[in-house]
Amino acid sequence: MGLFGLFNKKKKETLDKGLERTQQSFFSKISKAIAGKSKVDDEVLDELEEVLITSDVGVETTIKVIERIEERVARDKYVSTSELHNILRDEIASLLAENNSEDNEDWDLPADHKPYVILVVGVNGVGKTTTIGKLAYQFKNAGKKVYLGAADTFRAAAVEQLCIWGERVGVPVIKQQMGSDPASVAFDTLSSAKANQADVVIIDTAGRLHNKVGLMNELKKIKDVMKKVLPTAPDEVLLVLDGSTGQNAFEQAKQFSAVTNITSMAVTKLDGTAKGGVVIGISDQLKVPVKYIGLGEGMEDLQLFNRRQFVDSLFGK
């Protein structure tokens, strides 16, 4: 097995381990739901609906999955409970495919956008700054020149934490004094990155959802100021969510989508929870692709989301 194959195997093992609690919880619930049953009938579907909802897949997405299985049962006339796992797996994989969650394989960036600019949003405590640090590590590992912008100027801890990550990874962090204008930090970061021919710029922002109008205006100002340096910026608006909070993460996603145009998501802390099903529901309901998932504390435990591997790990394949 070549080096690339070994690396992929290690990534898959990390994914399997990270989703272990979700997988065990999910299938213990399904086993109870179909115990003593030989075919998929209305009672089994009712039980399955409850399993999906309590696994944080979400009500609307659950109803969609159940309806698809009902159609299959009606078409095939008889579906055994032993076939249910494979049918459920197929339907979840189809949902993720429909919602543009791509099978990302590497940390490459569009060649025509340099630097590639990622604006990161999310409430405090979801692992936003840590995710930025891990992203910086992964991009640098892939041979990219990375700049970080500390535009969460409302929390001293946020700037300090980002600077620590910058030192740890070995990438420059552009910052200003506490309370400075976040848009000014973004402008300085992009100007410096452009002058130094950086490949990727990742900008942290403050996560204050209690004042949606203020947040919306702030994000708009940051975007407008960045366009003065790079007309295409930002290339990506990344929403970071804490997977362990289940449906709370879904609510946060809806609220952030209401104030800015989210283009991708990172779901963190999946290794410490049985709520991994939230990835399916969030992706389905928001029609925004999950691009990264966090599976542990290590630098390499932030992975590019691969829907095939995710479903395989979720179903223990």
Backbone bond lengths (Angstrom), bond angles and torsions (degrees), N, CA, C in turn:
res aa  C-N    CA-C-N  psi(-1)  N-CA   C-N-CA  omega(-1)  CA-C   N-CA-C  phi
1 M - - - 1.475 - - 1.525 109.97 -
2 G 1.355 116.50 128.05 1.453 120.95 -179.31 1.513 112.07 -71.32
3 L 1.337 115.00 173.90 1.464 120.81 -178.36 1.525 111.40 -61.32
4 F 1.356 116.26 -40.89 1.462 119.88 -179.81 1.523 111.04 -63.85
5 G 1.330 115.37 -40.14 1.462 120.53 178.31 1.522 111.78 -64.26
6 L 1.324 116.21 -40.47 1.465 120.85 178.20 1.523 110.55 -64.36
7 F 1.346 115.47 -40.70 1.458 120.68 180.00 1.531 110.24 -63.57
8 N 1.337 115.97 -44.12 1.465 120.03 179.56 1.517 111.48 -64.42
9 K 1.336 115.53 -38.17 1.468 120.10 179.01 1.533 109.90 -63.68
10 K 1.336 116.65 -41.77 1.463 121.25 179.47 1.528 110.04 -64.16
11 K 1.344 116.72 -42.16 1.467 121.12 178.50 1.518 110.92 -61.31
12 K 1.335 115.93 -42.50 1.468 120.18 -179.53 1.526 110.36 -66.03
13 E 1.334 116.98 -38.51 1.470 120.30 177.98 1.531 110.64 -64.24
14 T 1.348 116.70 -39.78 1.460 121.06 177.09 1.525 110.50 -62.94
15 L 1.336 115.77 -40.94 1.466 121.22 178.98 1.525 110.70 -65.12
16 D 1.332 116.39 -45.69 1.471 120.58 178.78 1.527 110.82 -58.40
17 K 1.332 115.33 -45.37 1.468 119.99 -178.12 1.540 110.14 -68.35
18 G 1.336 116.42 -39.33 1.456 120.83 -178.84 1.517 113.09 -65.35
19 L 1.327 116.80 -31.79 1.467 120.63 -178.87 1.530 112.70 -98.68
20 E 1.336 115.85 8.25 1.470 120.52 -174.51 1.528 112.55 -58.47
21 R 1.325 117.57 -45.03 1.467 120.13 -178.11 1.528 111.25 -66.96
22 T 1.331 116.31 -40.06 1.468 119.90 176.83 1.518 110.19 -63.14
23 Q 1.326 115.05 -46.24 1.469 120.07 -177.49 1.526 112.16 -62.07
24 Q 1.322 116.21 -44.46 1.469 120.24 -179.08 1.526 111.01 -66.21
25 S 1.330 117.19 -43.09 1.452 121.26 179.39 1.528 110.74 -64.33
26 F 1.314 115.66 -44.86 1.458 122.83 -178.39 1.525 111.10 -58.71
27 F 1.324 115.90 -49.38 1.462 118.58 -174.19 1.525 113.75 -80.25
28 S 1.320 117.04 -24.74 1.469 117.35 173.89 1.524 109.35 -67.79
29 K 1.344 116.43 -36.48 1.464 120.72 177.24 1.525 111.10 -67.41
30 I 1.329 117.29 -42.26 1.468 120.69 179.45 1.524 110.73 -65.18
31 S 1.334 116.20 -41.45 1.470 120.09 179.37 1.522 111.28 -58.92
32 K 1.330 116.00 -41.02 1.467 120.01 178.10 1.524 111.03 -67.75
33 A 1.332 115.70 -36.16 1.463 120.52 -177.34 1.523 112.57 -66.40
34 I 1.349 116.59 -33.33 1.472 119.55 -175.68 1.528 112.63 -105.98
35 A 1.344 116.51 5.89 1.470 119.93 -178.94 1.532 110.22 -57.37
36 G 1.333 116.51 128.18 1.464 122.13 177.64 1.515 114.50 78.94
37 K 1.346 117.07 2.06 1.460 120.85 179.88 1.526 110.14 -104.53
38 S 1.328 116.33 143.58 1.468 119.83 178.78 1.518 112.24 -106.67
39 K 1.346 116.65 -23.60 1.461 118.57 -179.66 1.529 110.26 -133.52
40 V 1.324 113.83 158.59 1.460 120.30 179.50 1.529 108.46 -81.84
41 D 1.333 115.58 109.40 1.463 121.17 178.53 1.530 109.05 -122.07
42 D 1.336 116.62 -172.93 1.471 120.21 -177.55 1.520 112.22 -59.47
43 E 1.318 116.74 -37.73 1.470 120.18 -179.66 1.524 111.27 -64.91
44 V 1.333 116.06 -43.58 1.468 120.69 178.52 1.537 109.64 -63.50
45 L 1.330 117.16 -42.11 1.467 120.54 179.89 1.525 111.67 -64.95
46 D 1.320 117.14 -37.29 1.464 120.73 175.72 1.527 110.89 -62.78
47 E 1.333 115.31 -42.57 1.479 120.49 178.51 1.533 110.05 -65.62
48 L 1.336 116.08 -41.10 1.464 120.56 -179.65 1.532 110.70 -64.83
49 E 1.318 116.07 -38.04 1.462 120.71 177.40 1.529 110.65 -58.96
50 E 1.320 116.16 -43.28 1.461 120.66 178.93 1.523 111.02 -66.11
51 V 1.333 116.61 -38.86 1.468 121.13 178.67 1.530 110.38 -60.19
52 L 1.329 117.05 -47.00 1.463 121.13 -178.07 1.527 111.56 -65.64
53 I 1.321 116.57 -41.83 1.470 119.93 -179.82 1.523 110.71 -65.65
54 T 1.330 117.58 -43.13 1.472 120.72 179.71 1.528 112.43 -74.86
55 S 1.336 116.97 -8.98 1.469 121.47 174.32 1.522 110.79 -96.66
56 D 1.338 116.40 13.58 1.463 124.23 174.99 1.527 114.50 66.31
57 V 1.333 115.66 26.36 1.463 118.97 174.27 1.532 109.94 -72.52
58 G 1.331 116.40 -26.53 1.463 120.70 179.34 1.524 111.43 99.78
59 V 1.320 116.04 147.94 1.468 120.72 -173.32 1.526 112.05 -65.18
60 E 1.338 117.50 -50.65 1.468 120.22 -175.78 1.526 111.79 -63.60
61 T 1.321 116.95 -42.16 1.465 120.16 179.32 1.525 110.32 -68.14
62 T 1.334 116.75 -38.81 1.462 121.19 177.47 1.529 111.03 -59.35
63 I 1.327 116.47 -46.40 1.472 120.66 179.46 1.530 110.39 -59.66
64 K 1.335 115.87 -39.78 1.464 120.63 179.12 1.536 111.13 -62.78
65 V 1.346 116.17 -44.01 1.472 120.78 179.46 1.526 110.42 -64.83
66 I 1.326 117.14 -45.53 1.469 121.46 -179.14 1.534 110.66 -61.36
67 E 1.331 116.91 -42.88 1.472 120.34 179.13 1.522 111.22 -60.93
68 R 1.323 116.75 -38.61 1.466 120.33 179.18 1.524 111.12 -66.67
69 I 1.328 115.98 -39.33 1.464 119.62 178.78 1.532 109.82 -68.98
70 E 1.331 116.83 -38.11 1.472 120.95 176.76 1.526 110.95 -59.61
71 E 1.332 115.94 -42.53 1.466 120.45 178.38 1.529 110.82 -61.74
72 R 1.324 114.75 -40.19 1.472 119.23 -179.68 1.528 111.01 -67.71
73 V 1.324 116.72 -40.88 1.464 121.21 178.40 1.531 110.07 -63.55
74 A 1.347 116.17 -42.53 1.465 120.82 179.74 1.530 111.11 -64.71
75 R 1.329 115.64 -37.39 1.462 120.03 -179.14 1.528 112.47 -72.37
76 D 1.330 114.91 -43.85 1.470 119.60 -175.81 1.526 113.26 -86.93
77 K 1.349 116.75 -6.36 1.470 123.61 178.61 1.530 113.07 69.37
78 Y 1.323 116.62 -45.06 1.477 118.83 -179.22 1.529 108.88 -137.33
79 V 1.315 115.80 123.27 1.470 121.41 176.05 1.517 107.45 -128.18
80 S 1.311 116.14 123.89 1.468 119.67 -178.85 1.515 110.35 -80.93
81 T 1.323 115.47 156.19 1.468 119.58 178.93 1.528 111.04 -65.15
82 S 1.329 116.69 -25.33 1.474 119.58 178.84 1.534 110.95 -68.07
83 E 1.341 117.19 -22.15 1.465 121.47 178.80 1.531 112.19 -86.70
84 L 1.324 115.77 -10.94 1.464 120.33 -171.63 1.524 112.70 -60.98
85 H 1.329 117.62 -40.99 1.464 120.93 -179.66 1.526 110.82 -57.00
86 N 1.335 116.44 -48.57 1.463 120.45 -177.65 1.521 111.89 -65.83
87 I 1.347 115.94 -39.49 1.466 119.76 178.81 1.531 110.36 -64.40
88 L 1.325 116.09 -45.93 1.458 121.39 179.75 1.527 110.73 -61.73
89 R 1.308 115.77 -42.04 1.463 121.66 178.61 1.531 110.14 -60.21
90 D 1.337 116.40 -46.50 1.469 121.20 -179.35 1.524 111.52 -61.52
91 E 1.335 116.23 -42.55 1.462 119.87 -176.90 1.529 111.47 -69.00
92 I 1.323 117.42 -39.22 1.467 120.51 178.28 1.532 110.42 -67.06
93 A 1.332 116.56 -41.59 1.466 120.81 177.13 1.528 110.43 -61.20
94 S 1.342 116.77 -39.83 1.465 121.12 179.09 1.520 111.16 -64.87
95 L 1.345 115.94 -42.09 1.466 120.19 178.71 1.526 111.03 -59.39
96 L 1.323 116.45 -47.06 1.462 120.53 -178.77 1.525 111.01 -64.12
97 A 1.333 116.46 -35.60 1.460 120.31 178.29 1.531 110.75 -66.82
98 E 1.332 116.27 -40.60 1.464 121.32 179.81 1.521 112.10 -65.99
99 N 1.323 116.09 -27.51 1.464 120.44 -175.75 1.524 112.71 -94.00
100 N 1.319 115.31 20.08 1.474 121.74 173.62 1.522 114.35 63.62
101 S 1.343 117.32 21.83 1.462 118.92 173.85 1.529 107.23 -80.10
102 E 1.321 115.39 102.84 1.455 120.93 -170.96 1.522 111.63 -80.00
103 D 1.340 114.36 160.99 1.466 120.39 174.84 1.524 108.12 -88.10
104 N 1.331 115.80 78.72 1.461 119.85 -178.43 1.524 110.59 -69.40
105 E 1.325 115.88 133.48 1.464 120.37 -175.14 1.525 113.08 -111.03
106 D 1.340 117.54 -30.00 1.464 118.64 -176.79 1.531 110.06 -145.86
107 W 1.326 115.00 175.90 1.461 121.88 -174.27 1.530 111.08 -97.05
108 D 1.333 116.66 37.46 1.454 120.47 -179.66 1.529 110.28 -77.11
109 L 1.317 116.06 160.93 1.463 122.21 -179.37 1.522 109.25 -130.78
110 P 1.337 117.69 154.94 1.468 119.76 178.00 1.521 111.07 -58.67
111 A 1.311 116.47 130.86 1.465 121.04 -175.98 1.526 112.37 -69.49
112 D 1.331 116.55 -23.90 1.462 119.64 -175.91 1.529 113.43 -88.67
113 H 1.328 117.43 -1.88 1.466 120.70 177.81 1.528 108.91 -118.62
114 K 1.316 115.51 101.51 1.467 118.72 179.98 1.511 108.79 -138.45
115 P 1.345 118.40 119.95 1.471 124.38 -3.47 1.533 112.73 -75.85
116 Y 1.315 114.82 152.12 1.462 122.25 173.93 1.528 106.69 -81.90
117 V 1.337 117.13 125.52 1.466 121.14 -170.83 1.530 111.33 -109.41
118 I 1.322 115.31 122.98 1.468 121.78 178.03 1.525 108.23 -113.32
119 L 1.333 115.99 118.75 1.468 122.24 175.13 1.521 107.24 -97.68
120 V 1.331 116.94 121.25 1.463 121.40 -173.20 1.526 110.42 -104.68
121 V 1.345 115.89 128.39 1.463 121.52 179.52 1.527 109.51 -126.28
122 G 1.330 115.63 162.39 1.465 120.69 -179.28 1.516 110.23 151.02
123 V 1.332 117.18 153.74 1.463 119.85 -178.76 1.531 110.51 -73.00
124 N 1.316 115.50 161.59 1.464 120.36 178.32 1.520 110.28 -63.98
125 G 1.324 115.55 140.97 1.462 120.30 174.71 1.519 115.44 95.26
126 V 1.335 117.56 -3.36 1.475 119.51 -177.98 1.528 112.28 -87.83
127 G 1.341 116.24 -6.78 1.462 119.64 -177.50 1.521 111.76 97.44
128 K 1.343 115.94 25.91 1.470 120.93 -176.23 1.529 112.56 -63.39
129 T 1.336 115.91 -53.38 1.464 119.63 -177.83 1.528 111.23 -65.91
130 T 1.316 116.45 -38.30 1.468 120.61 177.23 1.526 110.37 -63.37
131 T 1.318 116.50 -41.23 1.464 120.43 178.09 1.527 110.76 -62.41
132 I 1.332 116.92 -40.51 1.466 120.59 177.56 1.530 110.28 -61.06
133 G 1.350 115.84 -44.38 1.465 119.92 178.36 1.523 112.12 -60.44
134 K 1.321 116.00 -42.85 1.469 120.16 179.98 1.523 111.65 -69.50
135 L 1.337 116.15 -36.18 1.465 119.74 175.09 1.524 110.44 -61.77
136 A 1.339 115.26 -45.06 1.462 120.27 179.07 1.525 110.51 -58.58
137 Y 1.334 116.02 -42.56 1.466 121.07 178.81 1.531 111.19 -61.39
138 Q 1.334 115.96 -46.20 1.460 120.30 -177.40 1.526 111.00 -65.51
139 F 1.326 116.74 -42.98 1.464 119.18 179.11 1.530 111.31 -66.50
140 K 1.333 116.57 -40.67 1.465 119.23 178.50 1.526 110.56 -64.68
141 N 1.320 115.63 -39.16 1.466 120.97 177.64 1.525 111.34 -61.47
142 A 1.330 115.24 -29.26 1.468 120.62 179.79 1.525 111.48 -86.15
143 G 1.348 115.93 7.94 1.464 120.37 175.79 1.515 114.59 89.15
144 K 1.338 117.40 16.40 1.461 121.14 -178.21 1.532 111.40 -94.82
145 K 1.319 115.20 147.53 1.463 121.13 174.74 1.524 107.39 -90.84
146 V 1.352 116.24 120.53 1.462 121.66 -169.18 1.526 111.85 -116.60
147 Y 1.330 116.25 138.74 1.466 122.82 171.74 1.527 108.25 -123.13
148 L 1.347 116.43 140.86 1.453 121.75 177.10 1.526 109.55 -114.85
149 G 1.337 115.45 144.31 1.464 120.54 178.01 1.518 110.51 -120.46
150 A 1.339 116.80 123.56 1.469 121.90 -177.49 1.526 109.71 -92.05
151 A 1.353 116.06 74.79 1.470 120.33 -176.34 1.524 113.12 -92.07
152 D 1.352 117.59 5.36 1.466 120.04 169.75 1.528 106.10 -88.34
153 T 1.316 115.10 80.41 1.474 120.49 -173.03 1.526 112.51 -90.11
154 F 1.332 116.98 5.21 1.464 120.50 -178.96 1.523 112.27 -91.39
155 R 1.336 116.44 -14.19 1.466 120.23 179.13 1.518 108.58 -125.74
156 A 1.322 116.87 116.89 1.470 120.25 179.21 1.523 110.04 -59.31
157 A 1.329 116.23 -37.12 1.463 120.63 -178.20 1.522 111.78 -62.08
158 A 1.342 116.37 -33.74 1.470 120.00 -179.15 1.527 110.73 -66.59
159 V 1.320 116.65 -43.31 1.467 120.94 179.55 1.522 109.88 -66.35
160 E 1.334 116.27 -45.41 1.473 120.80 179.60 1.528 111.15 -60.72
161 Q 1.331 116.24 -44.14 1.460 120.56 -178.63 1.523 110.92 -63.31
162 L 1.347 116.37 -41.50 1.463 119.68 179.78 1.526 110.75 -66.01
163 C 1.340 116.38 -37.43 1.473 120.01 177.97 1.528 111.09 -64.98
164 I 1.329 116.44 -38.37 1.469 120.23 177.17 1.524 110.35 -62.50
165 W 1.335 116.16 -44.04 1.466 120.11 177.40 1.526 111.11 -62.87
166 G 1.339 116.28 -39.72 1.460 119.97 178.85 1.516 111.75 -60.32
167 E 1.348 116.26 -43.26 1.469 120.72 177.66 1.526 110.82 -65.43
168 R 1.308 116.03 -42.45 1.461 121.08 -178.05 1.532 111.70 -62.91
169 V 1.319 115.33 -42.74 1.465 120.25 -177.50 1.530 111.37 -83.94
170 G 1.335 115.88 -27.40 1.460 119.59 -178.64 1.516 112.81 88.08
171 V 1.352 115.78 40.71 1.462 119.99 178.26 1.526 108.65 -129.21
172 P 1.347 118.14 149.58 1.467 120.53 -178.53 1.529 112.61 -71.96
173 V 1.336 115.61 144.10 1.463 122.45 176.08 1.527 107.79 -119.25
174 I 1.324 116.24 123.34 1.459 121.08 177.60 1.528 108.17 -93.30
175 K 1.326 116.61 126.24 1.466 120.53 -176.48 1.515 109.89 -142.72
176 Q 1.337 115.31 166.48 1.459 122.70 173.06 1.525 107.74 -134.24
177 Q 1.320 115.72 -174.27 1.462 119.65 -179.44 1.533 111.02 -68.93
178 M 1.339 115.13 155.93 1.462 121.29 174.83 1.519 110.64 -51.75
179 G 1.312 116.91 135.80 1.454 121.12 177.24 1.515 114.20 84.00
180 S 1.339 117.34 0.99 1.464 120.53 177.87 1.525 110.35 -66.22
181 D 1.314 115.18 163.71 1.459 120.79 178.65 1.538 108.81 -68.84
182 P 1.344 118.50 120.51 1.472 121.07 -179.67 1.528 112.70 -57.73
183 A 1.326 116.86 -36.09 1.461 120.38 179.59 1.528 111.16 -63.91
184 S 1.340 116.05 -34.88 1.463 120.82 178.16 1.533 110.66 -65.21
185 V 1.346 115.93 -39.31 1.469 120.46 177.02 1.527 109.82 -63.84
186 A 1.328 116.44 -43.61 1.467 120.93 179.29 1.529 110.65 -61.40
187 F 1.336 116.02 -41.88 1.474 120.99 179.24 1.537 110.26 -61.68
188 D 1.332 116.27 -48.66 1.473 120.66 179.74 1.530 111.40 -61.05
189 T 1.341 115.94 -41.11 1.466 120.52 -178.26 1.523 111.11 -62.78
190 L 1.334 115.99 -48.07 1.464 119.79 -179.33 1.529 111.82 -66.49
191 S 1.330 116.18 -39.62 1.472 120.27 179.59 1.515 110.70 -61.49
192 S 1.340 116.51 -46.02 1.461 121.69 179.82 1.528 111.18 -66.14
193 A 1.332 115.85 -43.59 1.469 120.63 -179.21 1.523 110.99 -63.08
194 K 1.333 115.84 -42.01 1.465 120.36 -179.94 1.524 110.79 -65.91
195 A 1.333 116.12 -43.85 1.469 120.53 -179.71 1.528 111.85 -63.52
196 N 1.336 116.53 -30.93 1.462 121.05 -177.71 1.532 112.91 -100.87
197 Q 1.334 116.31 13.89 1.465 123.48 175.10 1.539 112.52 54.84
198 A 1.318 115.06 47.24 1.464 119.87 176.71 1.525 109.60 -71.32
199 D 1.340 115.60 155.42 1.465 121.46 178.36 1.519 112.06 -91.26
200 V 1.324 115.39 -34.48 1.467 119.33 -175.77 1.528 110.54 -144.39
201 V 1.323 115.69 140.15 1.465 122.55 176.84 1.526 107.61 -122.76
202 I 1.335 116.42 130.38 1.462 121.03 178.19 1.528 107.75 -121.01
203 I 1.326 116.60 122.00 1.470 120.90 -174.95 1.523 110.81 -115.67
204 D 1.320 115.37 123.92 1.467 122.59 177.33 1.532 109.15 -82.26
205 T 1.335 116.52 146.60 1.467 120.45 176.55 1.528 109.42 -133.20
206 A 1.323 115.60 164.53 1.464 120.52 179.27 1.523 110.17 -77.01
207 G 1.328 116.36 141.73 1.459 120.52 -178.76 1.512 111.70 -109.03
208 R 1.321 116.74 81.79 1.461 119.89 -177.79 1.525 108.95 -118.52
209 L 1.328 116.10 94.74 1.460 119.30 -177.97 1.529 113.12 -83.36
210 H 1.345 117.46 -13.28 1.464 118.63 -177.01 1.528 111.52 -67.60
211 N 1.324 116.18 -20.23 1.467 120.08 176.77 1.519 108.15 -123.56
212 K 1.335 116.51 82.20 1.457 120.96 -173.23 1.525 113.15 -63.18
213 V 1.328 116.22 -38.69 1.466 119.38 -179.32 1.521 110.26 -64.21
214 G 1.353 115.75 -44.28 1.461 120.22 178.15 1.510 112.00 -61.92
215 L 1.341 116.69 -41.62 1.467 121.41 179.90 1.526 110.18 -64.82
216 M 1.335 116.07 -44.92 1.456 121.00 -179.45 1.528 111.03 -60.89
217 N 1.324 116.08 -44.41 1.464 120.29 179.67 1.523 111.68 -65.25
218 E 1.342 115.27 -39.33 1.464 119.84 -179.64 1.527 110.78 -65.10
219 L 1.330 116.83 -46.05 1.463 120.51 -179.60 1.528 111.09 -64.68
220 K 1.331 116.24 -38.79 1.468 120.03 177.90 1.528 110.47 -63.04
221 K 1.337 116.18 -42.82 1.463 120.33 -179.93 1.527 111.06 -63.80
222 I 1.346 116.09 -41.85 1.472 120.66 178.23 1.530 109.96 -59.86
223 K 1.330 115.72 -46.53 1.470 120.13 179.93 1.528 111.15 -62.23
224 D 1.338 116.69 -45.70 1.471 120.87 -178.44 1.522 111.51 -61.28
225 V 1.334 116.29 -42.39 1.466 120.77 -179.20 1.530 110.69 -67.94
226 M 1.330 117.01 -39.47 1.470 120.06 179.17 1.523 111.50 -62.75
227 K 1.344 116.30 -35.79 1.471 120.19 -178.81 1.531 112.30 -65.52
228 K 1.316 116.32 -20.17 1.477 119.38 176.21 1.528 110.77 -69.15
229 V 1.345 115.51 -27.01 1.467 120.35 178.23 1.528 110.33 -92.75
230 L 1.345 114.70 -45.68 1.463 121.50 179.90 1.533 108.16 -133.97
231 P 1.320 117.66 108.35 1.473 120.55 -176.51 1.525 114.35 -56.65
232 T 1.338 117.83 -25.03 1.470 120.73 -177.79 1.522 113.14 -87.54
233 A 1.333 117.57 -9.31 1.473 120.70 -173.94 1.530 111.78 -76.62
234 P 1.334 117.87 146.34 1.466 125.90 -6.25 1.535 110.90 -82.86
235 D 1.313 115.64 149.19 1.468 120.09 177.12 1.521 111.19 -76.77
236 E 1.318 115.19 -25.21 1.466 119.80 -175.40 1.534 108.99 -148.11
237 V 1.333 116.38 134.95 1.466 120.86 171.18 1.520 106.07 -112.32
238 L 1.324 114.89 107.84 1.466 122.42 -171.89 1.526 110.16 -100.28
239 L 1.323 116.28 121.51 1.464 121.81 176.41 1.526 109.27 -96.89
240 V 1.338 116.29 124.01 1.467 121.37 178.34 1.524 108.90 -98.23
241 L 1.340 116.10 128.56 1.463 122.47 -179.38 1.518 110.27 -126.78
242 D 1.328 115.85 146.61 1.465 122.15 176.97 1.531 108.10 -90.01
243 G 1.339 117.06 107.58 1.463 121.98 -177.24 1.517 113.34 -61.90
244 S 1.327 116.99 -25.62 1.466 119.82 -176.10 1.530 112.13 -72.52
245 T 1.337 116.97 -11.07 1.465 119.50 179.64 1.532 112.33 -90.39
246 G 1.331 117.57 -0.47 1.455 121.51 174.58 1.516 113.29 58.03
247 Q 1.333 116.37 -122.27 1.460 120.86 -175.33 1.525 113.24 -66.87
248 N 1.339 118.28 -21.13 1.462 119.86 173.94 1.530 110.59 -62.96
249 A 1.332 115.78 -36.99 1.468 120.61 177.08 1.521 109.89 -62.58
250 F 1.328 115.71 -39.90 1.462 121.05 178.84 1.528 110.55 -63.16
251 E 1.330 117.14 -42.33 1.460 121.26 178.99 1.527 111.19 -64.16
252 Q 1.341 116.21 -41.67 1.466 120.43 177.32 1.527 110.45 -60.75
253 A 1.335 115.18 -42.94 1.467 120.20 -179.64 1.525 110.61 -60.15
254 K 1.325 116.39 -42.54 1.466 120.45 179.74 1.529 110.62 -64.28
255 Q 1.338 116.33 -41.73 1.462 120.19 -177.92 1.521 111.92 -67.92
256 F 1.341 117.14 -41.49 1.465 119.51 178.29 1.525 110.95 -67.79
257 S 1.331 116.75 -35.77 1.466 120.29 178.19 1.520 111.12 -63.87
258 A 1.330 115.86 -27.18 1.466 120.60 -179.75 1.526 112.10 -74.19
259 V 1.347 117.55 -24.02 1.467 119.45 -176.00 1.525 113.64 -106.02
260 T 1.338 117.91 -15.71 1.468 119.14 178.93 1.526 109.41 -155.44
261 N 1.300 115.41 162.10 1.460 120.98 -177.53 1.528 110.28 -84.41
262 I 1.333 116.87 96.38 1.467 122.02 178.76 1.528 108.84 -76.55
263 T 1.323 117.35 131.22 1.473 119.69 179.95 1.523 113.38 -109.87
264 S 1.341 116.60 -17.09 1.467 119.86 178.86 1.518 109.12 -157.89
265 M 1.335 116.06 164.60 1.463 120.68 -179.00 1.532 111.16 -134.55
266 A 1.333 114.30 150.17 1.464 121.98 170.07 1.521 106.76 -121.53
267 V 1.316 117.00 126.07 1.464 121.40 178.98 1.526 107.61 -108.59
268 T 1.347 116.25 117.01 1.461 121.55 -173.54 1.533 112.05 -101.14
269 K 1.327 115.32 171.17 1.473 124.70 170.24 1.535 113.50 59.97
270 L 1.334 116.84 30.28 1.466 120.05 -179.75 1.522 112.19 -72.06
271 D 1.332 116.99 -19.80 1.468 120.44 -177.90 1.523 112.38 -73.33
272 G 1.334 117.64 -20.83 1.463 119.63 -175.26 1.513 113.30 -105.00
273 T 1.331 116.78 20.61 1.455 118.82 -173.66 1.522 111.77 -145.37
274 A 1.333 115.00 161.50 1.467 121.23 172.65 1.530 109.52 -104.05
275 K 1.334 116.86 16.10 1.456 121.87 -174.72 1.528 112.55 -102.47
276 G 1.318 117.96 25.78 1.462 121.59 -177.81 1.510 114.30 -61.14
277 G 1.346 116.91 -18.05 1.459 121.03 178.12 1.516 112.76 -62.01
278 V 1.337 116.98 -17.89 1.467 121.26 -178.96 1.528 110.60 -62.23
279 V 1.328 117.94 -27.77 1.471 121.91 177.94 1.527 110.12 -57.90
280 I 1.333 116.31 -41.57 1.468 121.79 -177.84 1.524 110.39 -66.85
281 G 1.335 116.17 -48.80 1.461 120.73 -177.19 1.515 113.12 -65.65
282 I 1.340 117.31 -44.21 1.466 120.75 -178.98 1.520 110.30 -61.82
283 S 1.320 116.50 -46.81 1.456 121.43 -179.41 1.523 110.97 -61.38
284 D 1.337 116.10 -42.61 1.465 120.95 -177.47 1.521 111.68 -68.14
285 Q 1.320 117.61 -46.95 1.455 120.96 -173.42 1.528 113.25 -74.75
286 L 1.324 117.92 -35.36 1.461 120.31 -176.66 1.522 112.85 -92.32
287 K 1.323 116.69 -15.11 1.474 121.58 -176.39 1.532 110.83 56.19
288 V 1.323 114.94 34.79 1.463 121.87 176.47 1.526 107.21 -118.16
289 P 1.328 118.87 129.36 1.456 119.65 -175.94 1.526 113.72 -69.98
290 V 1.327 115.42 137.82 1.462 120.88 168.31 1.532 106.11 -78.04
291 K 1.322 116.85 121.74 1.467 120.51 -175.00 1.526 112.72 -105.29
292 Y 1.350 116.27 -31.58 1.466 120.73 -178.37 1.523 109.34 -134.72
293 I 1.334 116.28 147.59 1.467 120.90 172.84 1.528 109.11 -132.19
294 G 1.359 114.54 140.33 1.460 121.36 179.93 1.513 110.22 -99.76
295 L 1.332 116.11 127.04 1.464 121.03 -172.54 1.524 113.47 -125.43
296 G 1.336 116.92 18.16 1.458 119.18 -179.38 1.520 111.37 161.99
297 E 1.328 114.95 -176.31 1.468 121.02 -175.69 1.522 113.31 -85.49
298 G 1.327 117.45 -21.70 1.462 121.06 -174.61 1.515 113.34 -68.84
299 M 1.330 115.80 156.64 1.465 122.38 -179.97 1.527 111.63 -55.79
300 E 1.332 116.31 -38.82 1.466 120.85 -175.40 1.523 112.50 -89.99
301 D 1.346 116.76 4.59 1.464 119.80 -178.21 1.525 112.68 -85.52
302 L 1.337 116.59 2.59 1.461 120.07 167.31 1.523 106.42 -94.22
303 Q 1.321 116.23 118.82 1.461 120.55 -175.74 1.524 111.13 -116.17
304 L 1.333 114.44 152.00 1.456 119.75 167.00 1.523 107.93 -66.61
305 F 1.321 116.80 136.79 1.462 120.21 -178.41 1.525 109.84 -75.44
306 N 1.320 114.95 129.48 1.460 122.26 176.68 1.520 106.46 -125.88
307 R 1.312 117.83 111.10 1.470 120.75 -170.92 1.530 112.28 -63.47
308 R 1.336 116.44 -36.48 1.475 118.87 -179.69 1.528 110.33 -64.50
309 Q 1.338 115.22 -46.25 1.465 118.96 -179.38 1.526 110.97 -68.35
310 F 1.336 116.92 -36.15 1.454 120.80 179.06 1.527 110.12 -61.60
311 V 1.322 117.04 -48.16 1.464 121.32 -179.20 1.534 110.44 -66.19
312 D 1.327 116.69 -39.99 1.471 120.18 176.88 1.523 111.38 -59.11
313 S 1.342 116.26 -44.09 1.471 120.45 -179.84 1.521 111.21 -69.63
314 L 1.324 116.79 -38.64 1.455 121.76 179.54 1.524 111.34 -62.98
315 F 1.325 115.72 -35.13 1.450 120.53 -178.63 1.528 112.76 -100.39
316 G 1.337 116.15 10.29 1.455 119.92 172.94 1.501 115.33 69.64
317 K 1.348 116.60 27.56 1.466 119.53 -179.27 1.519 109.94 -85.92
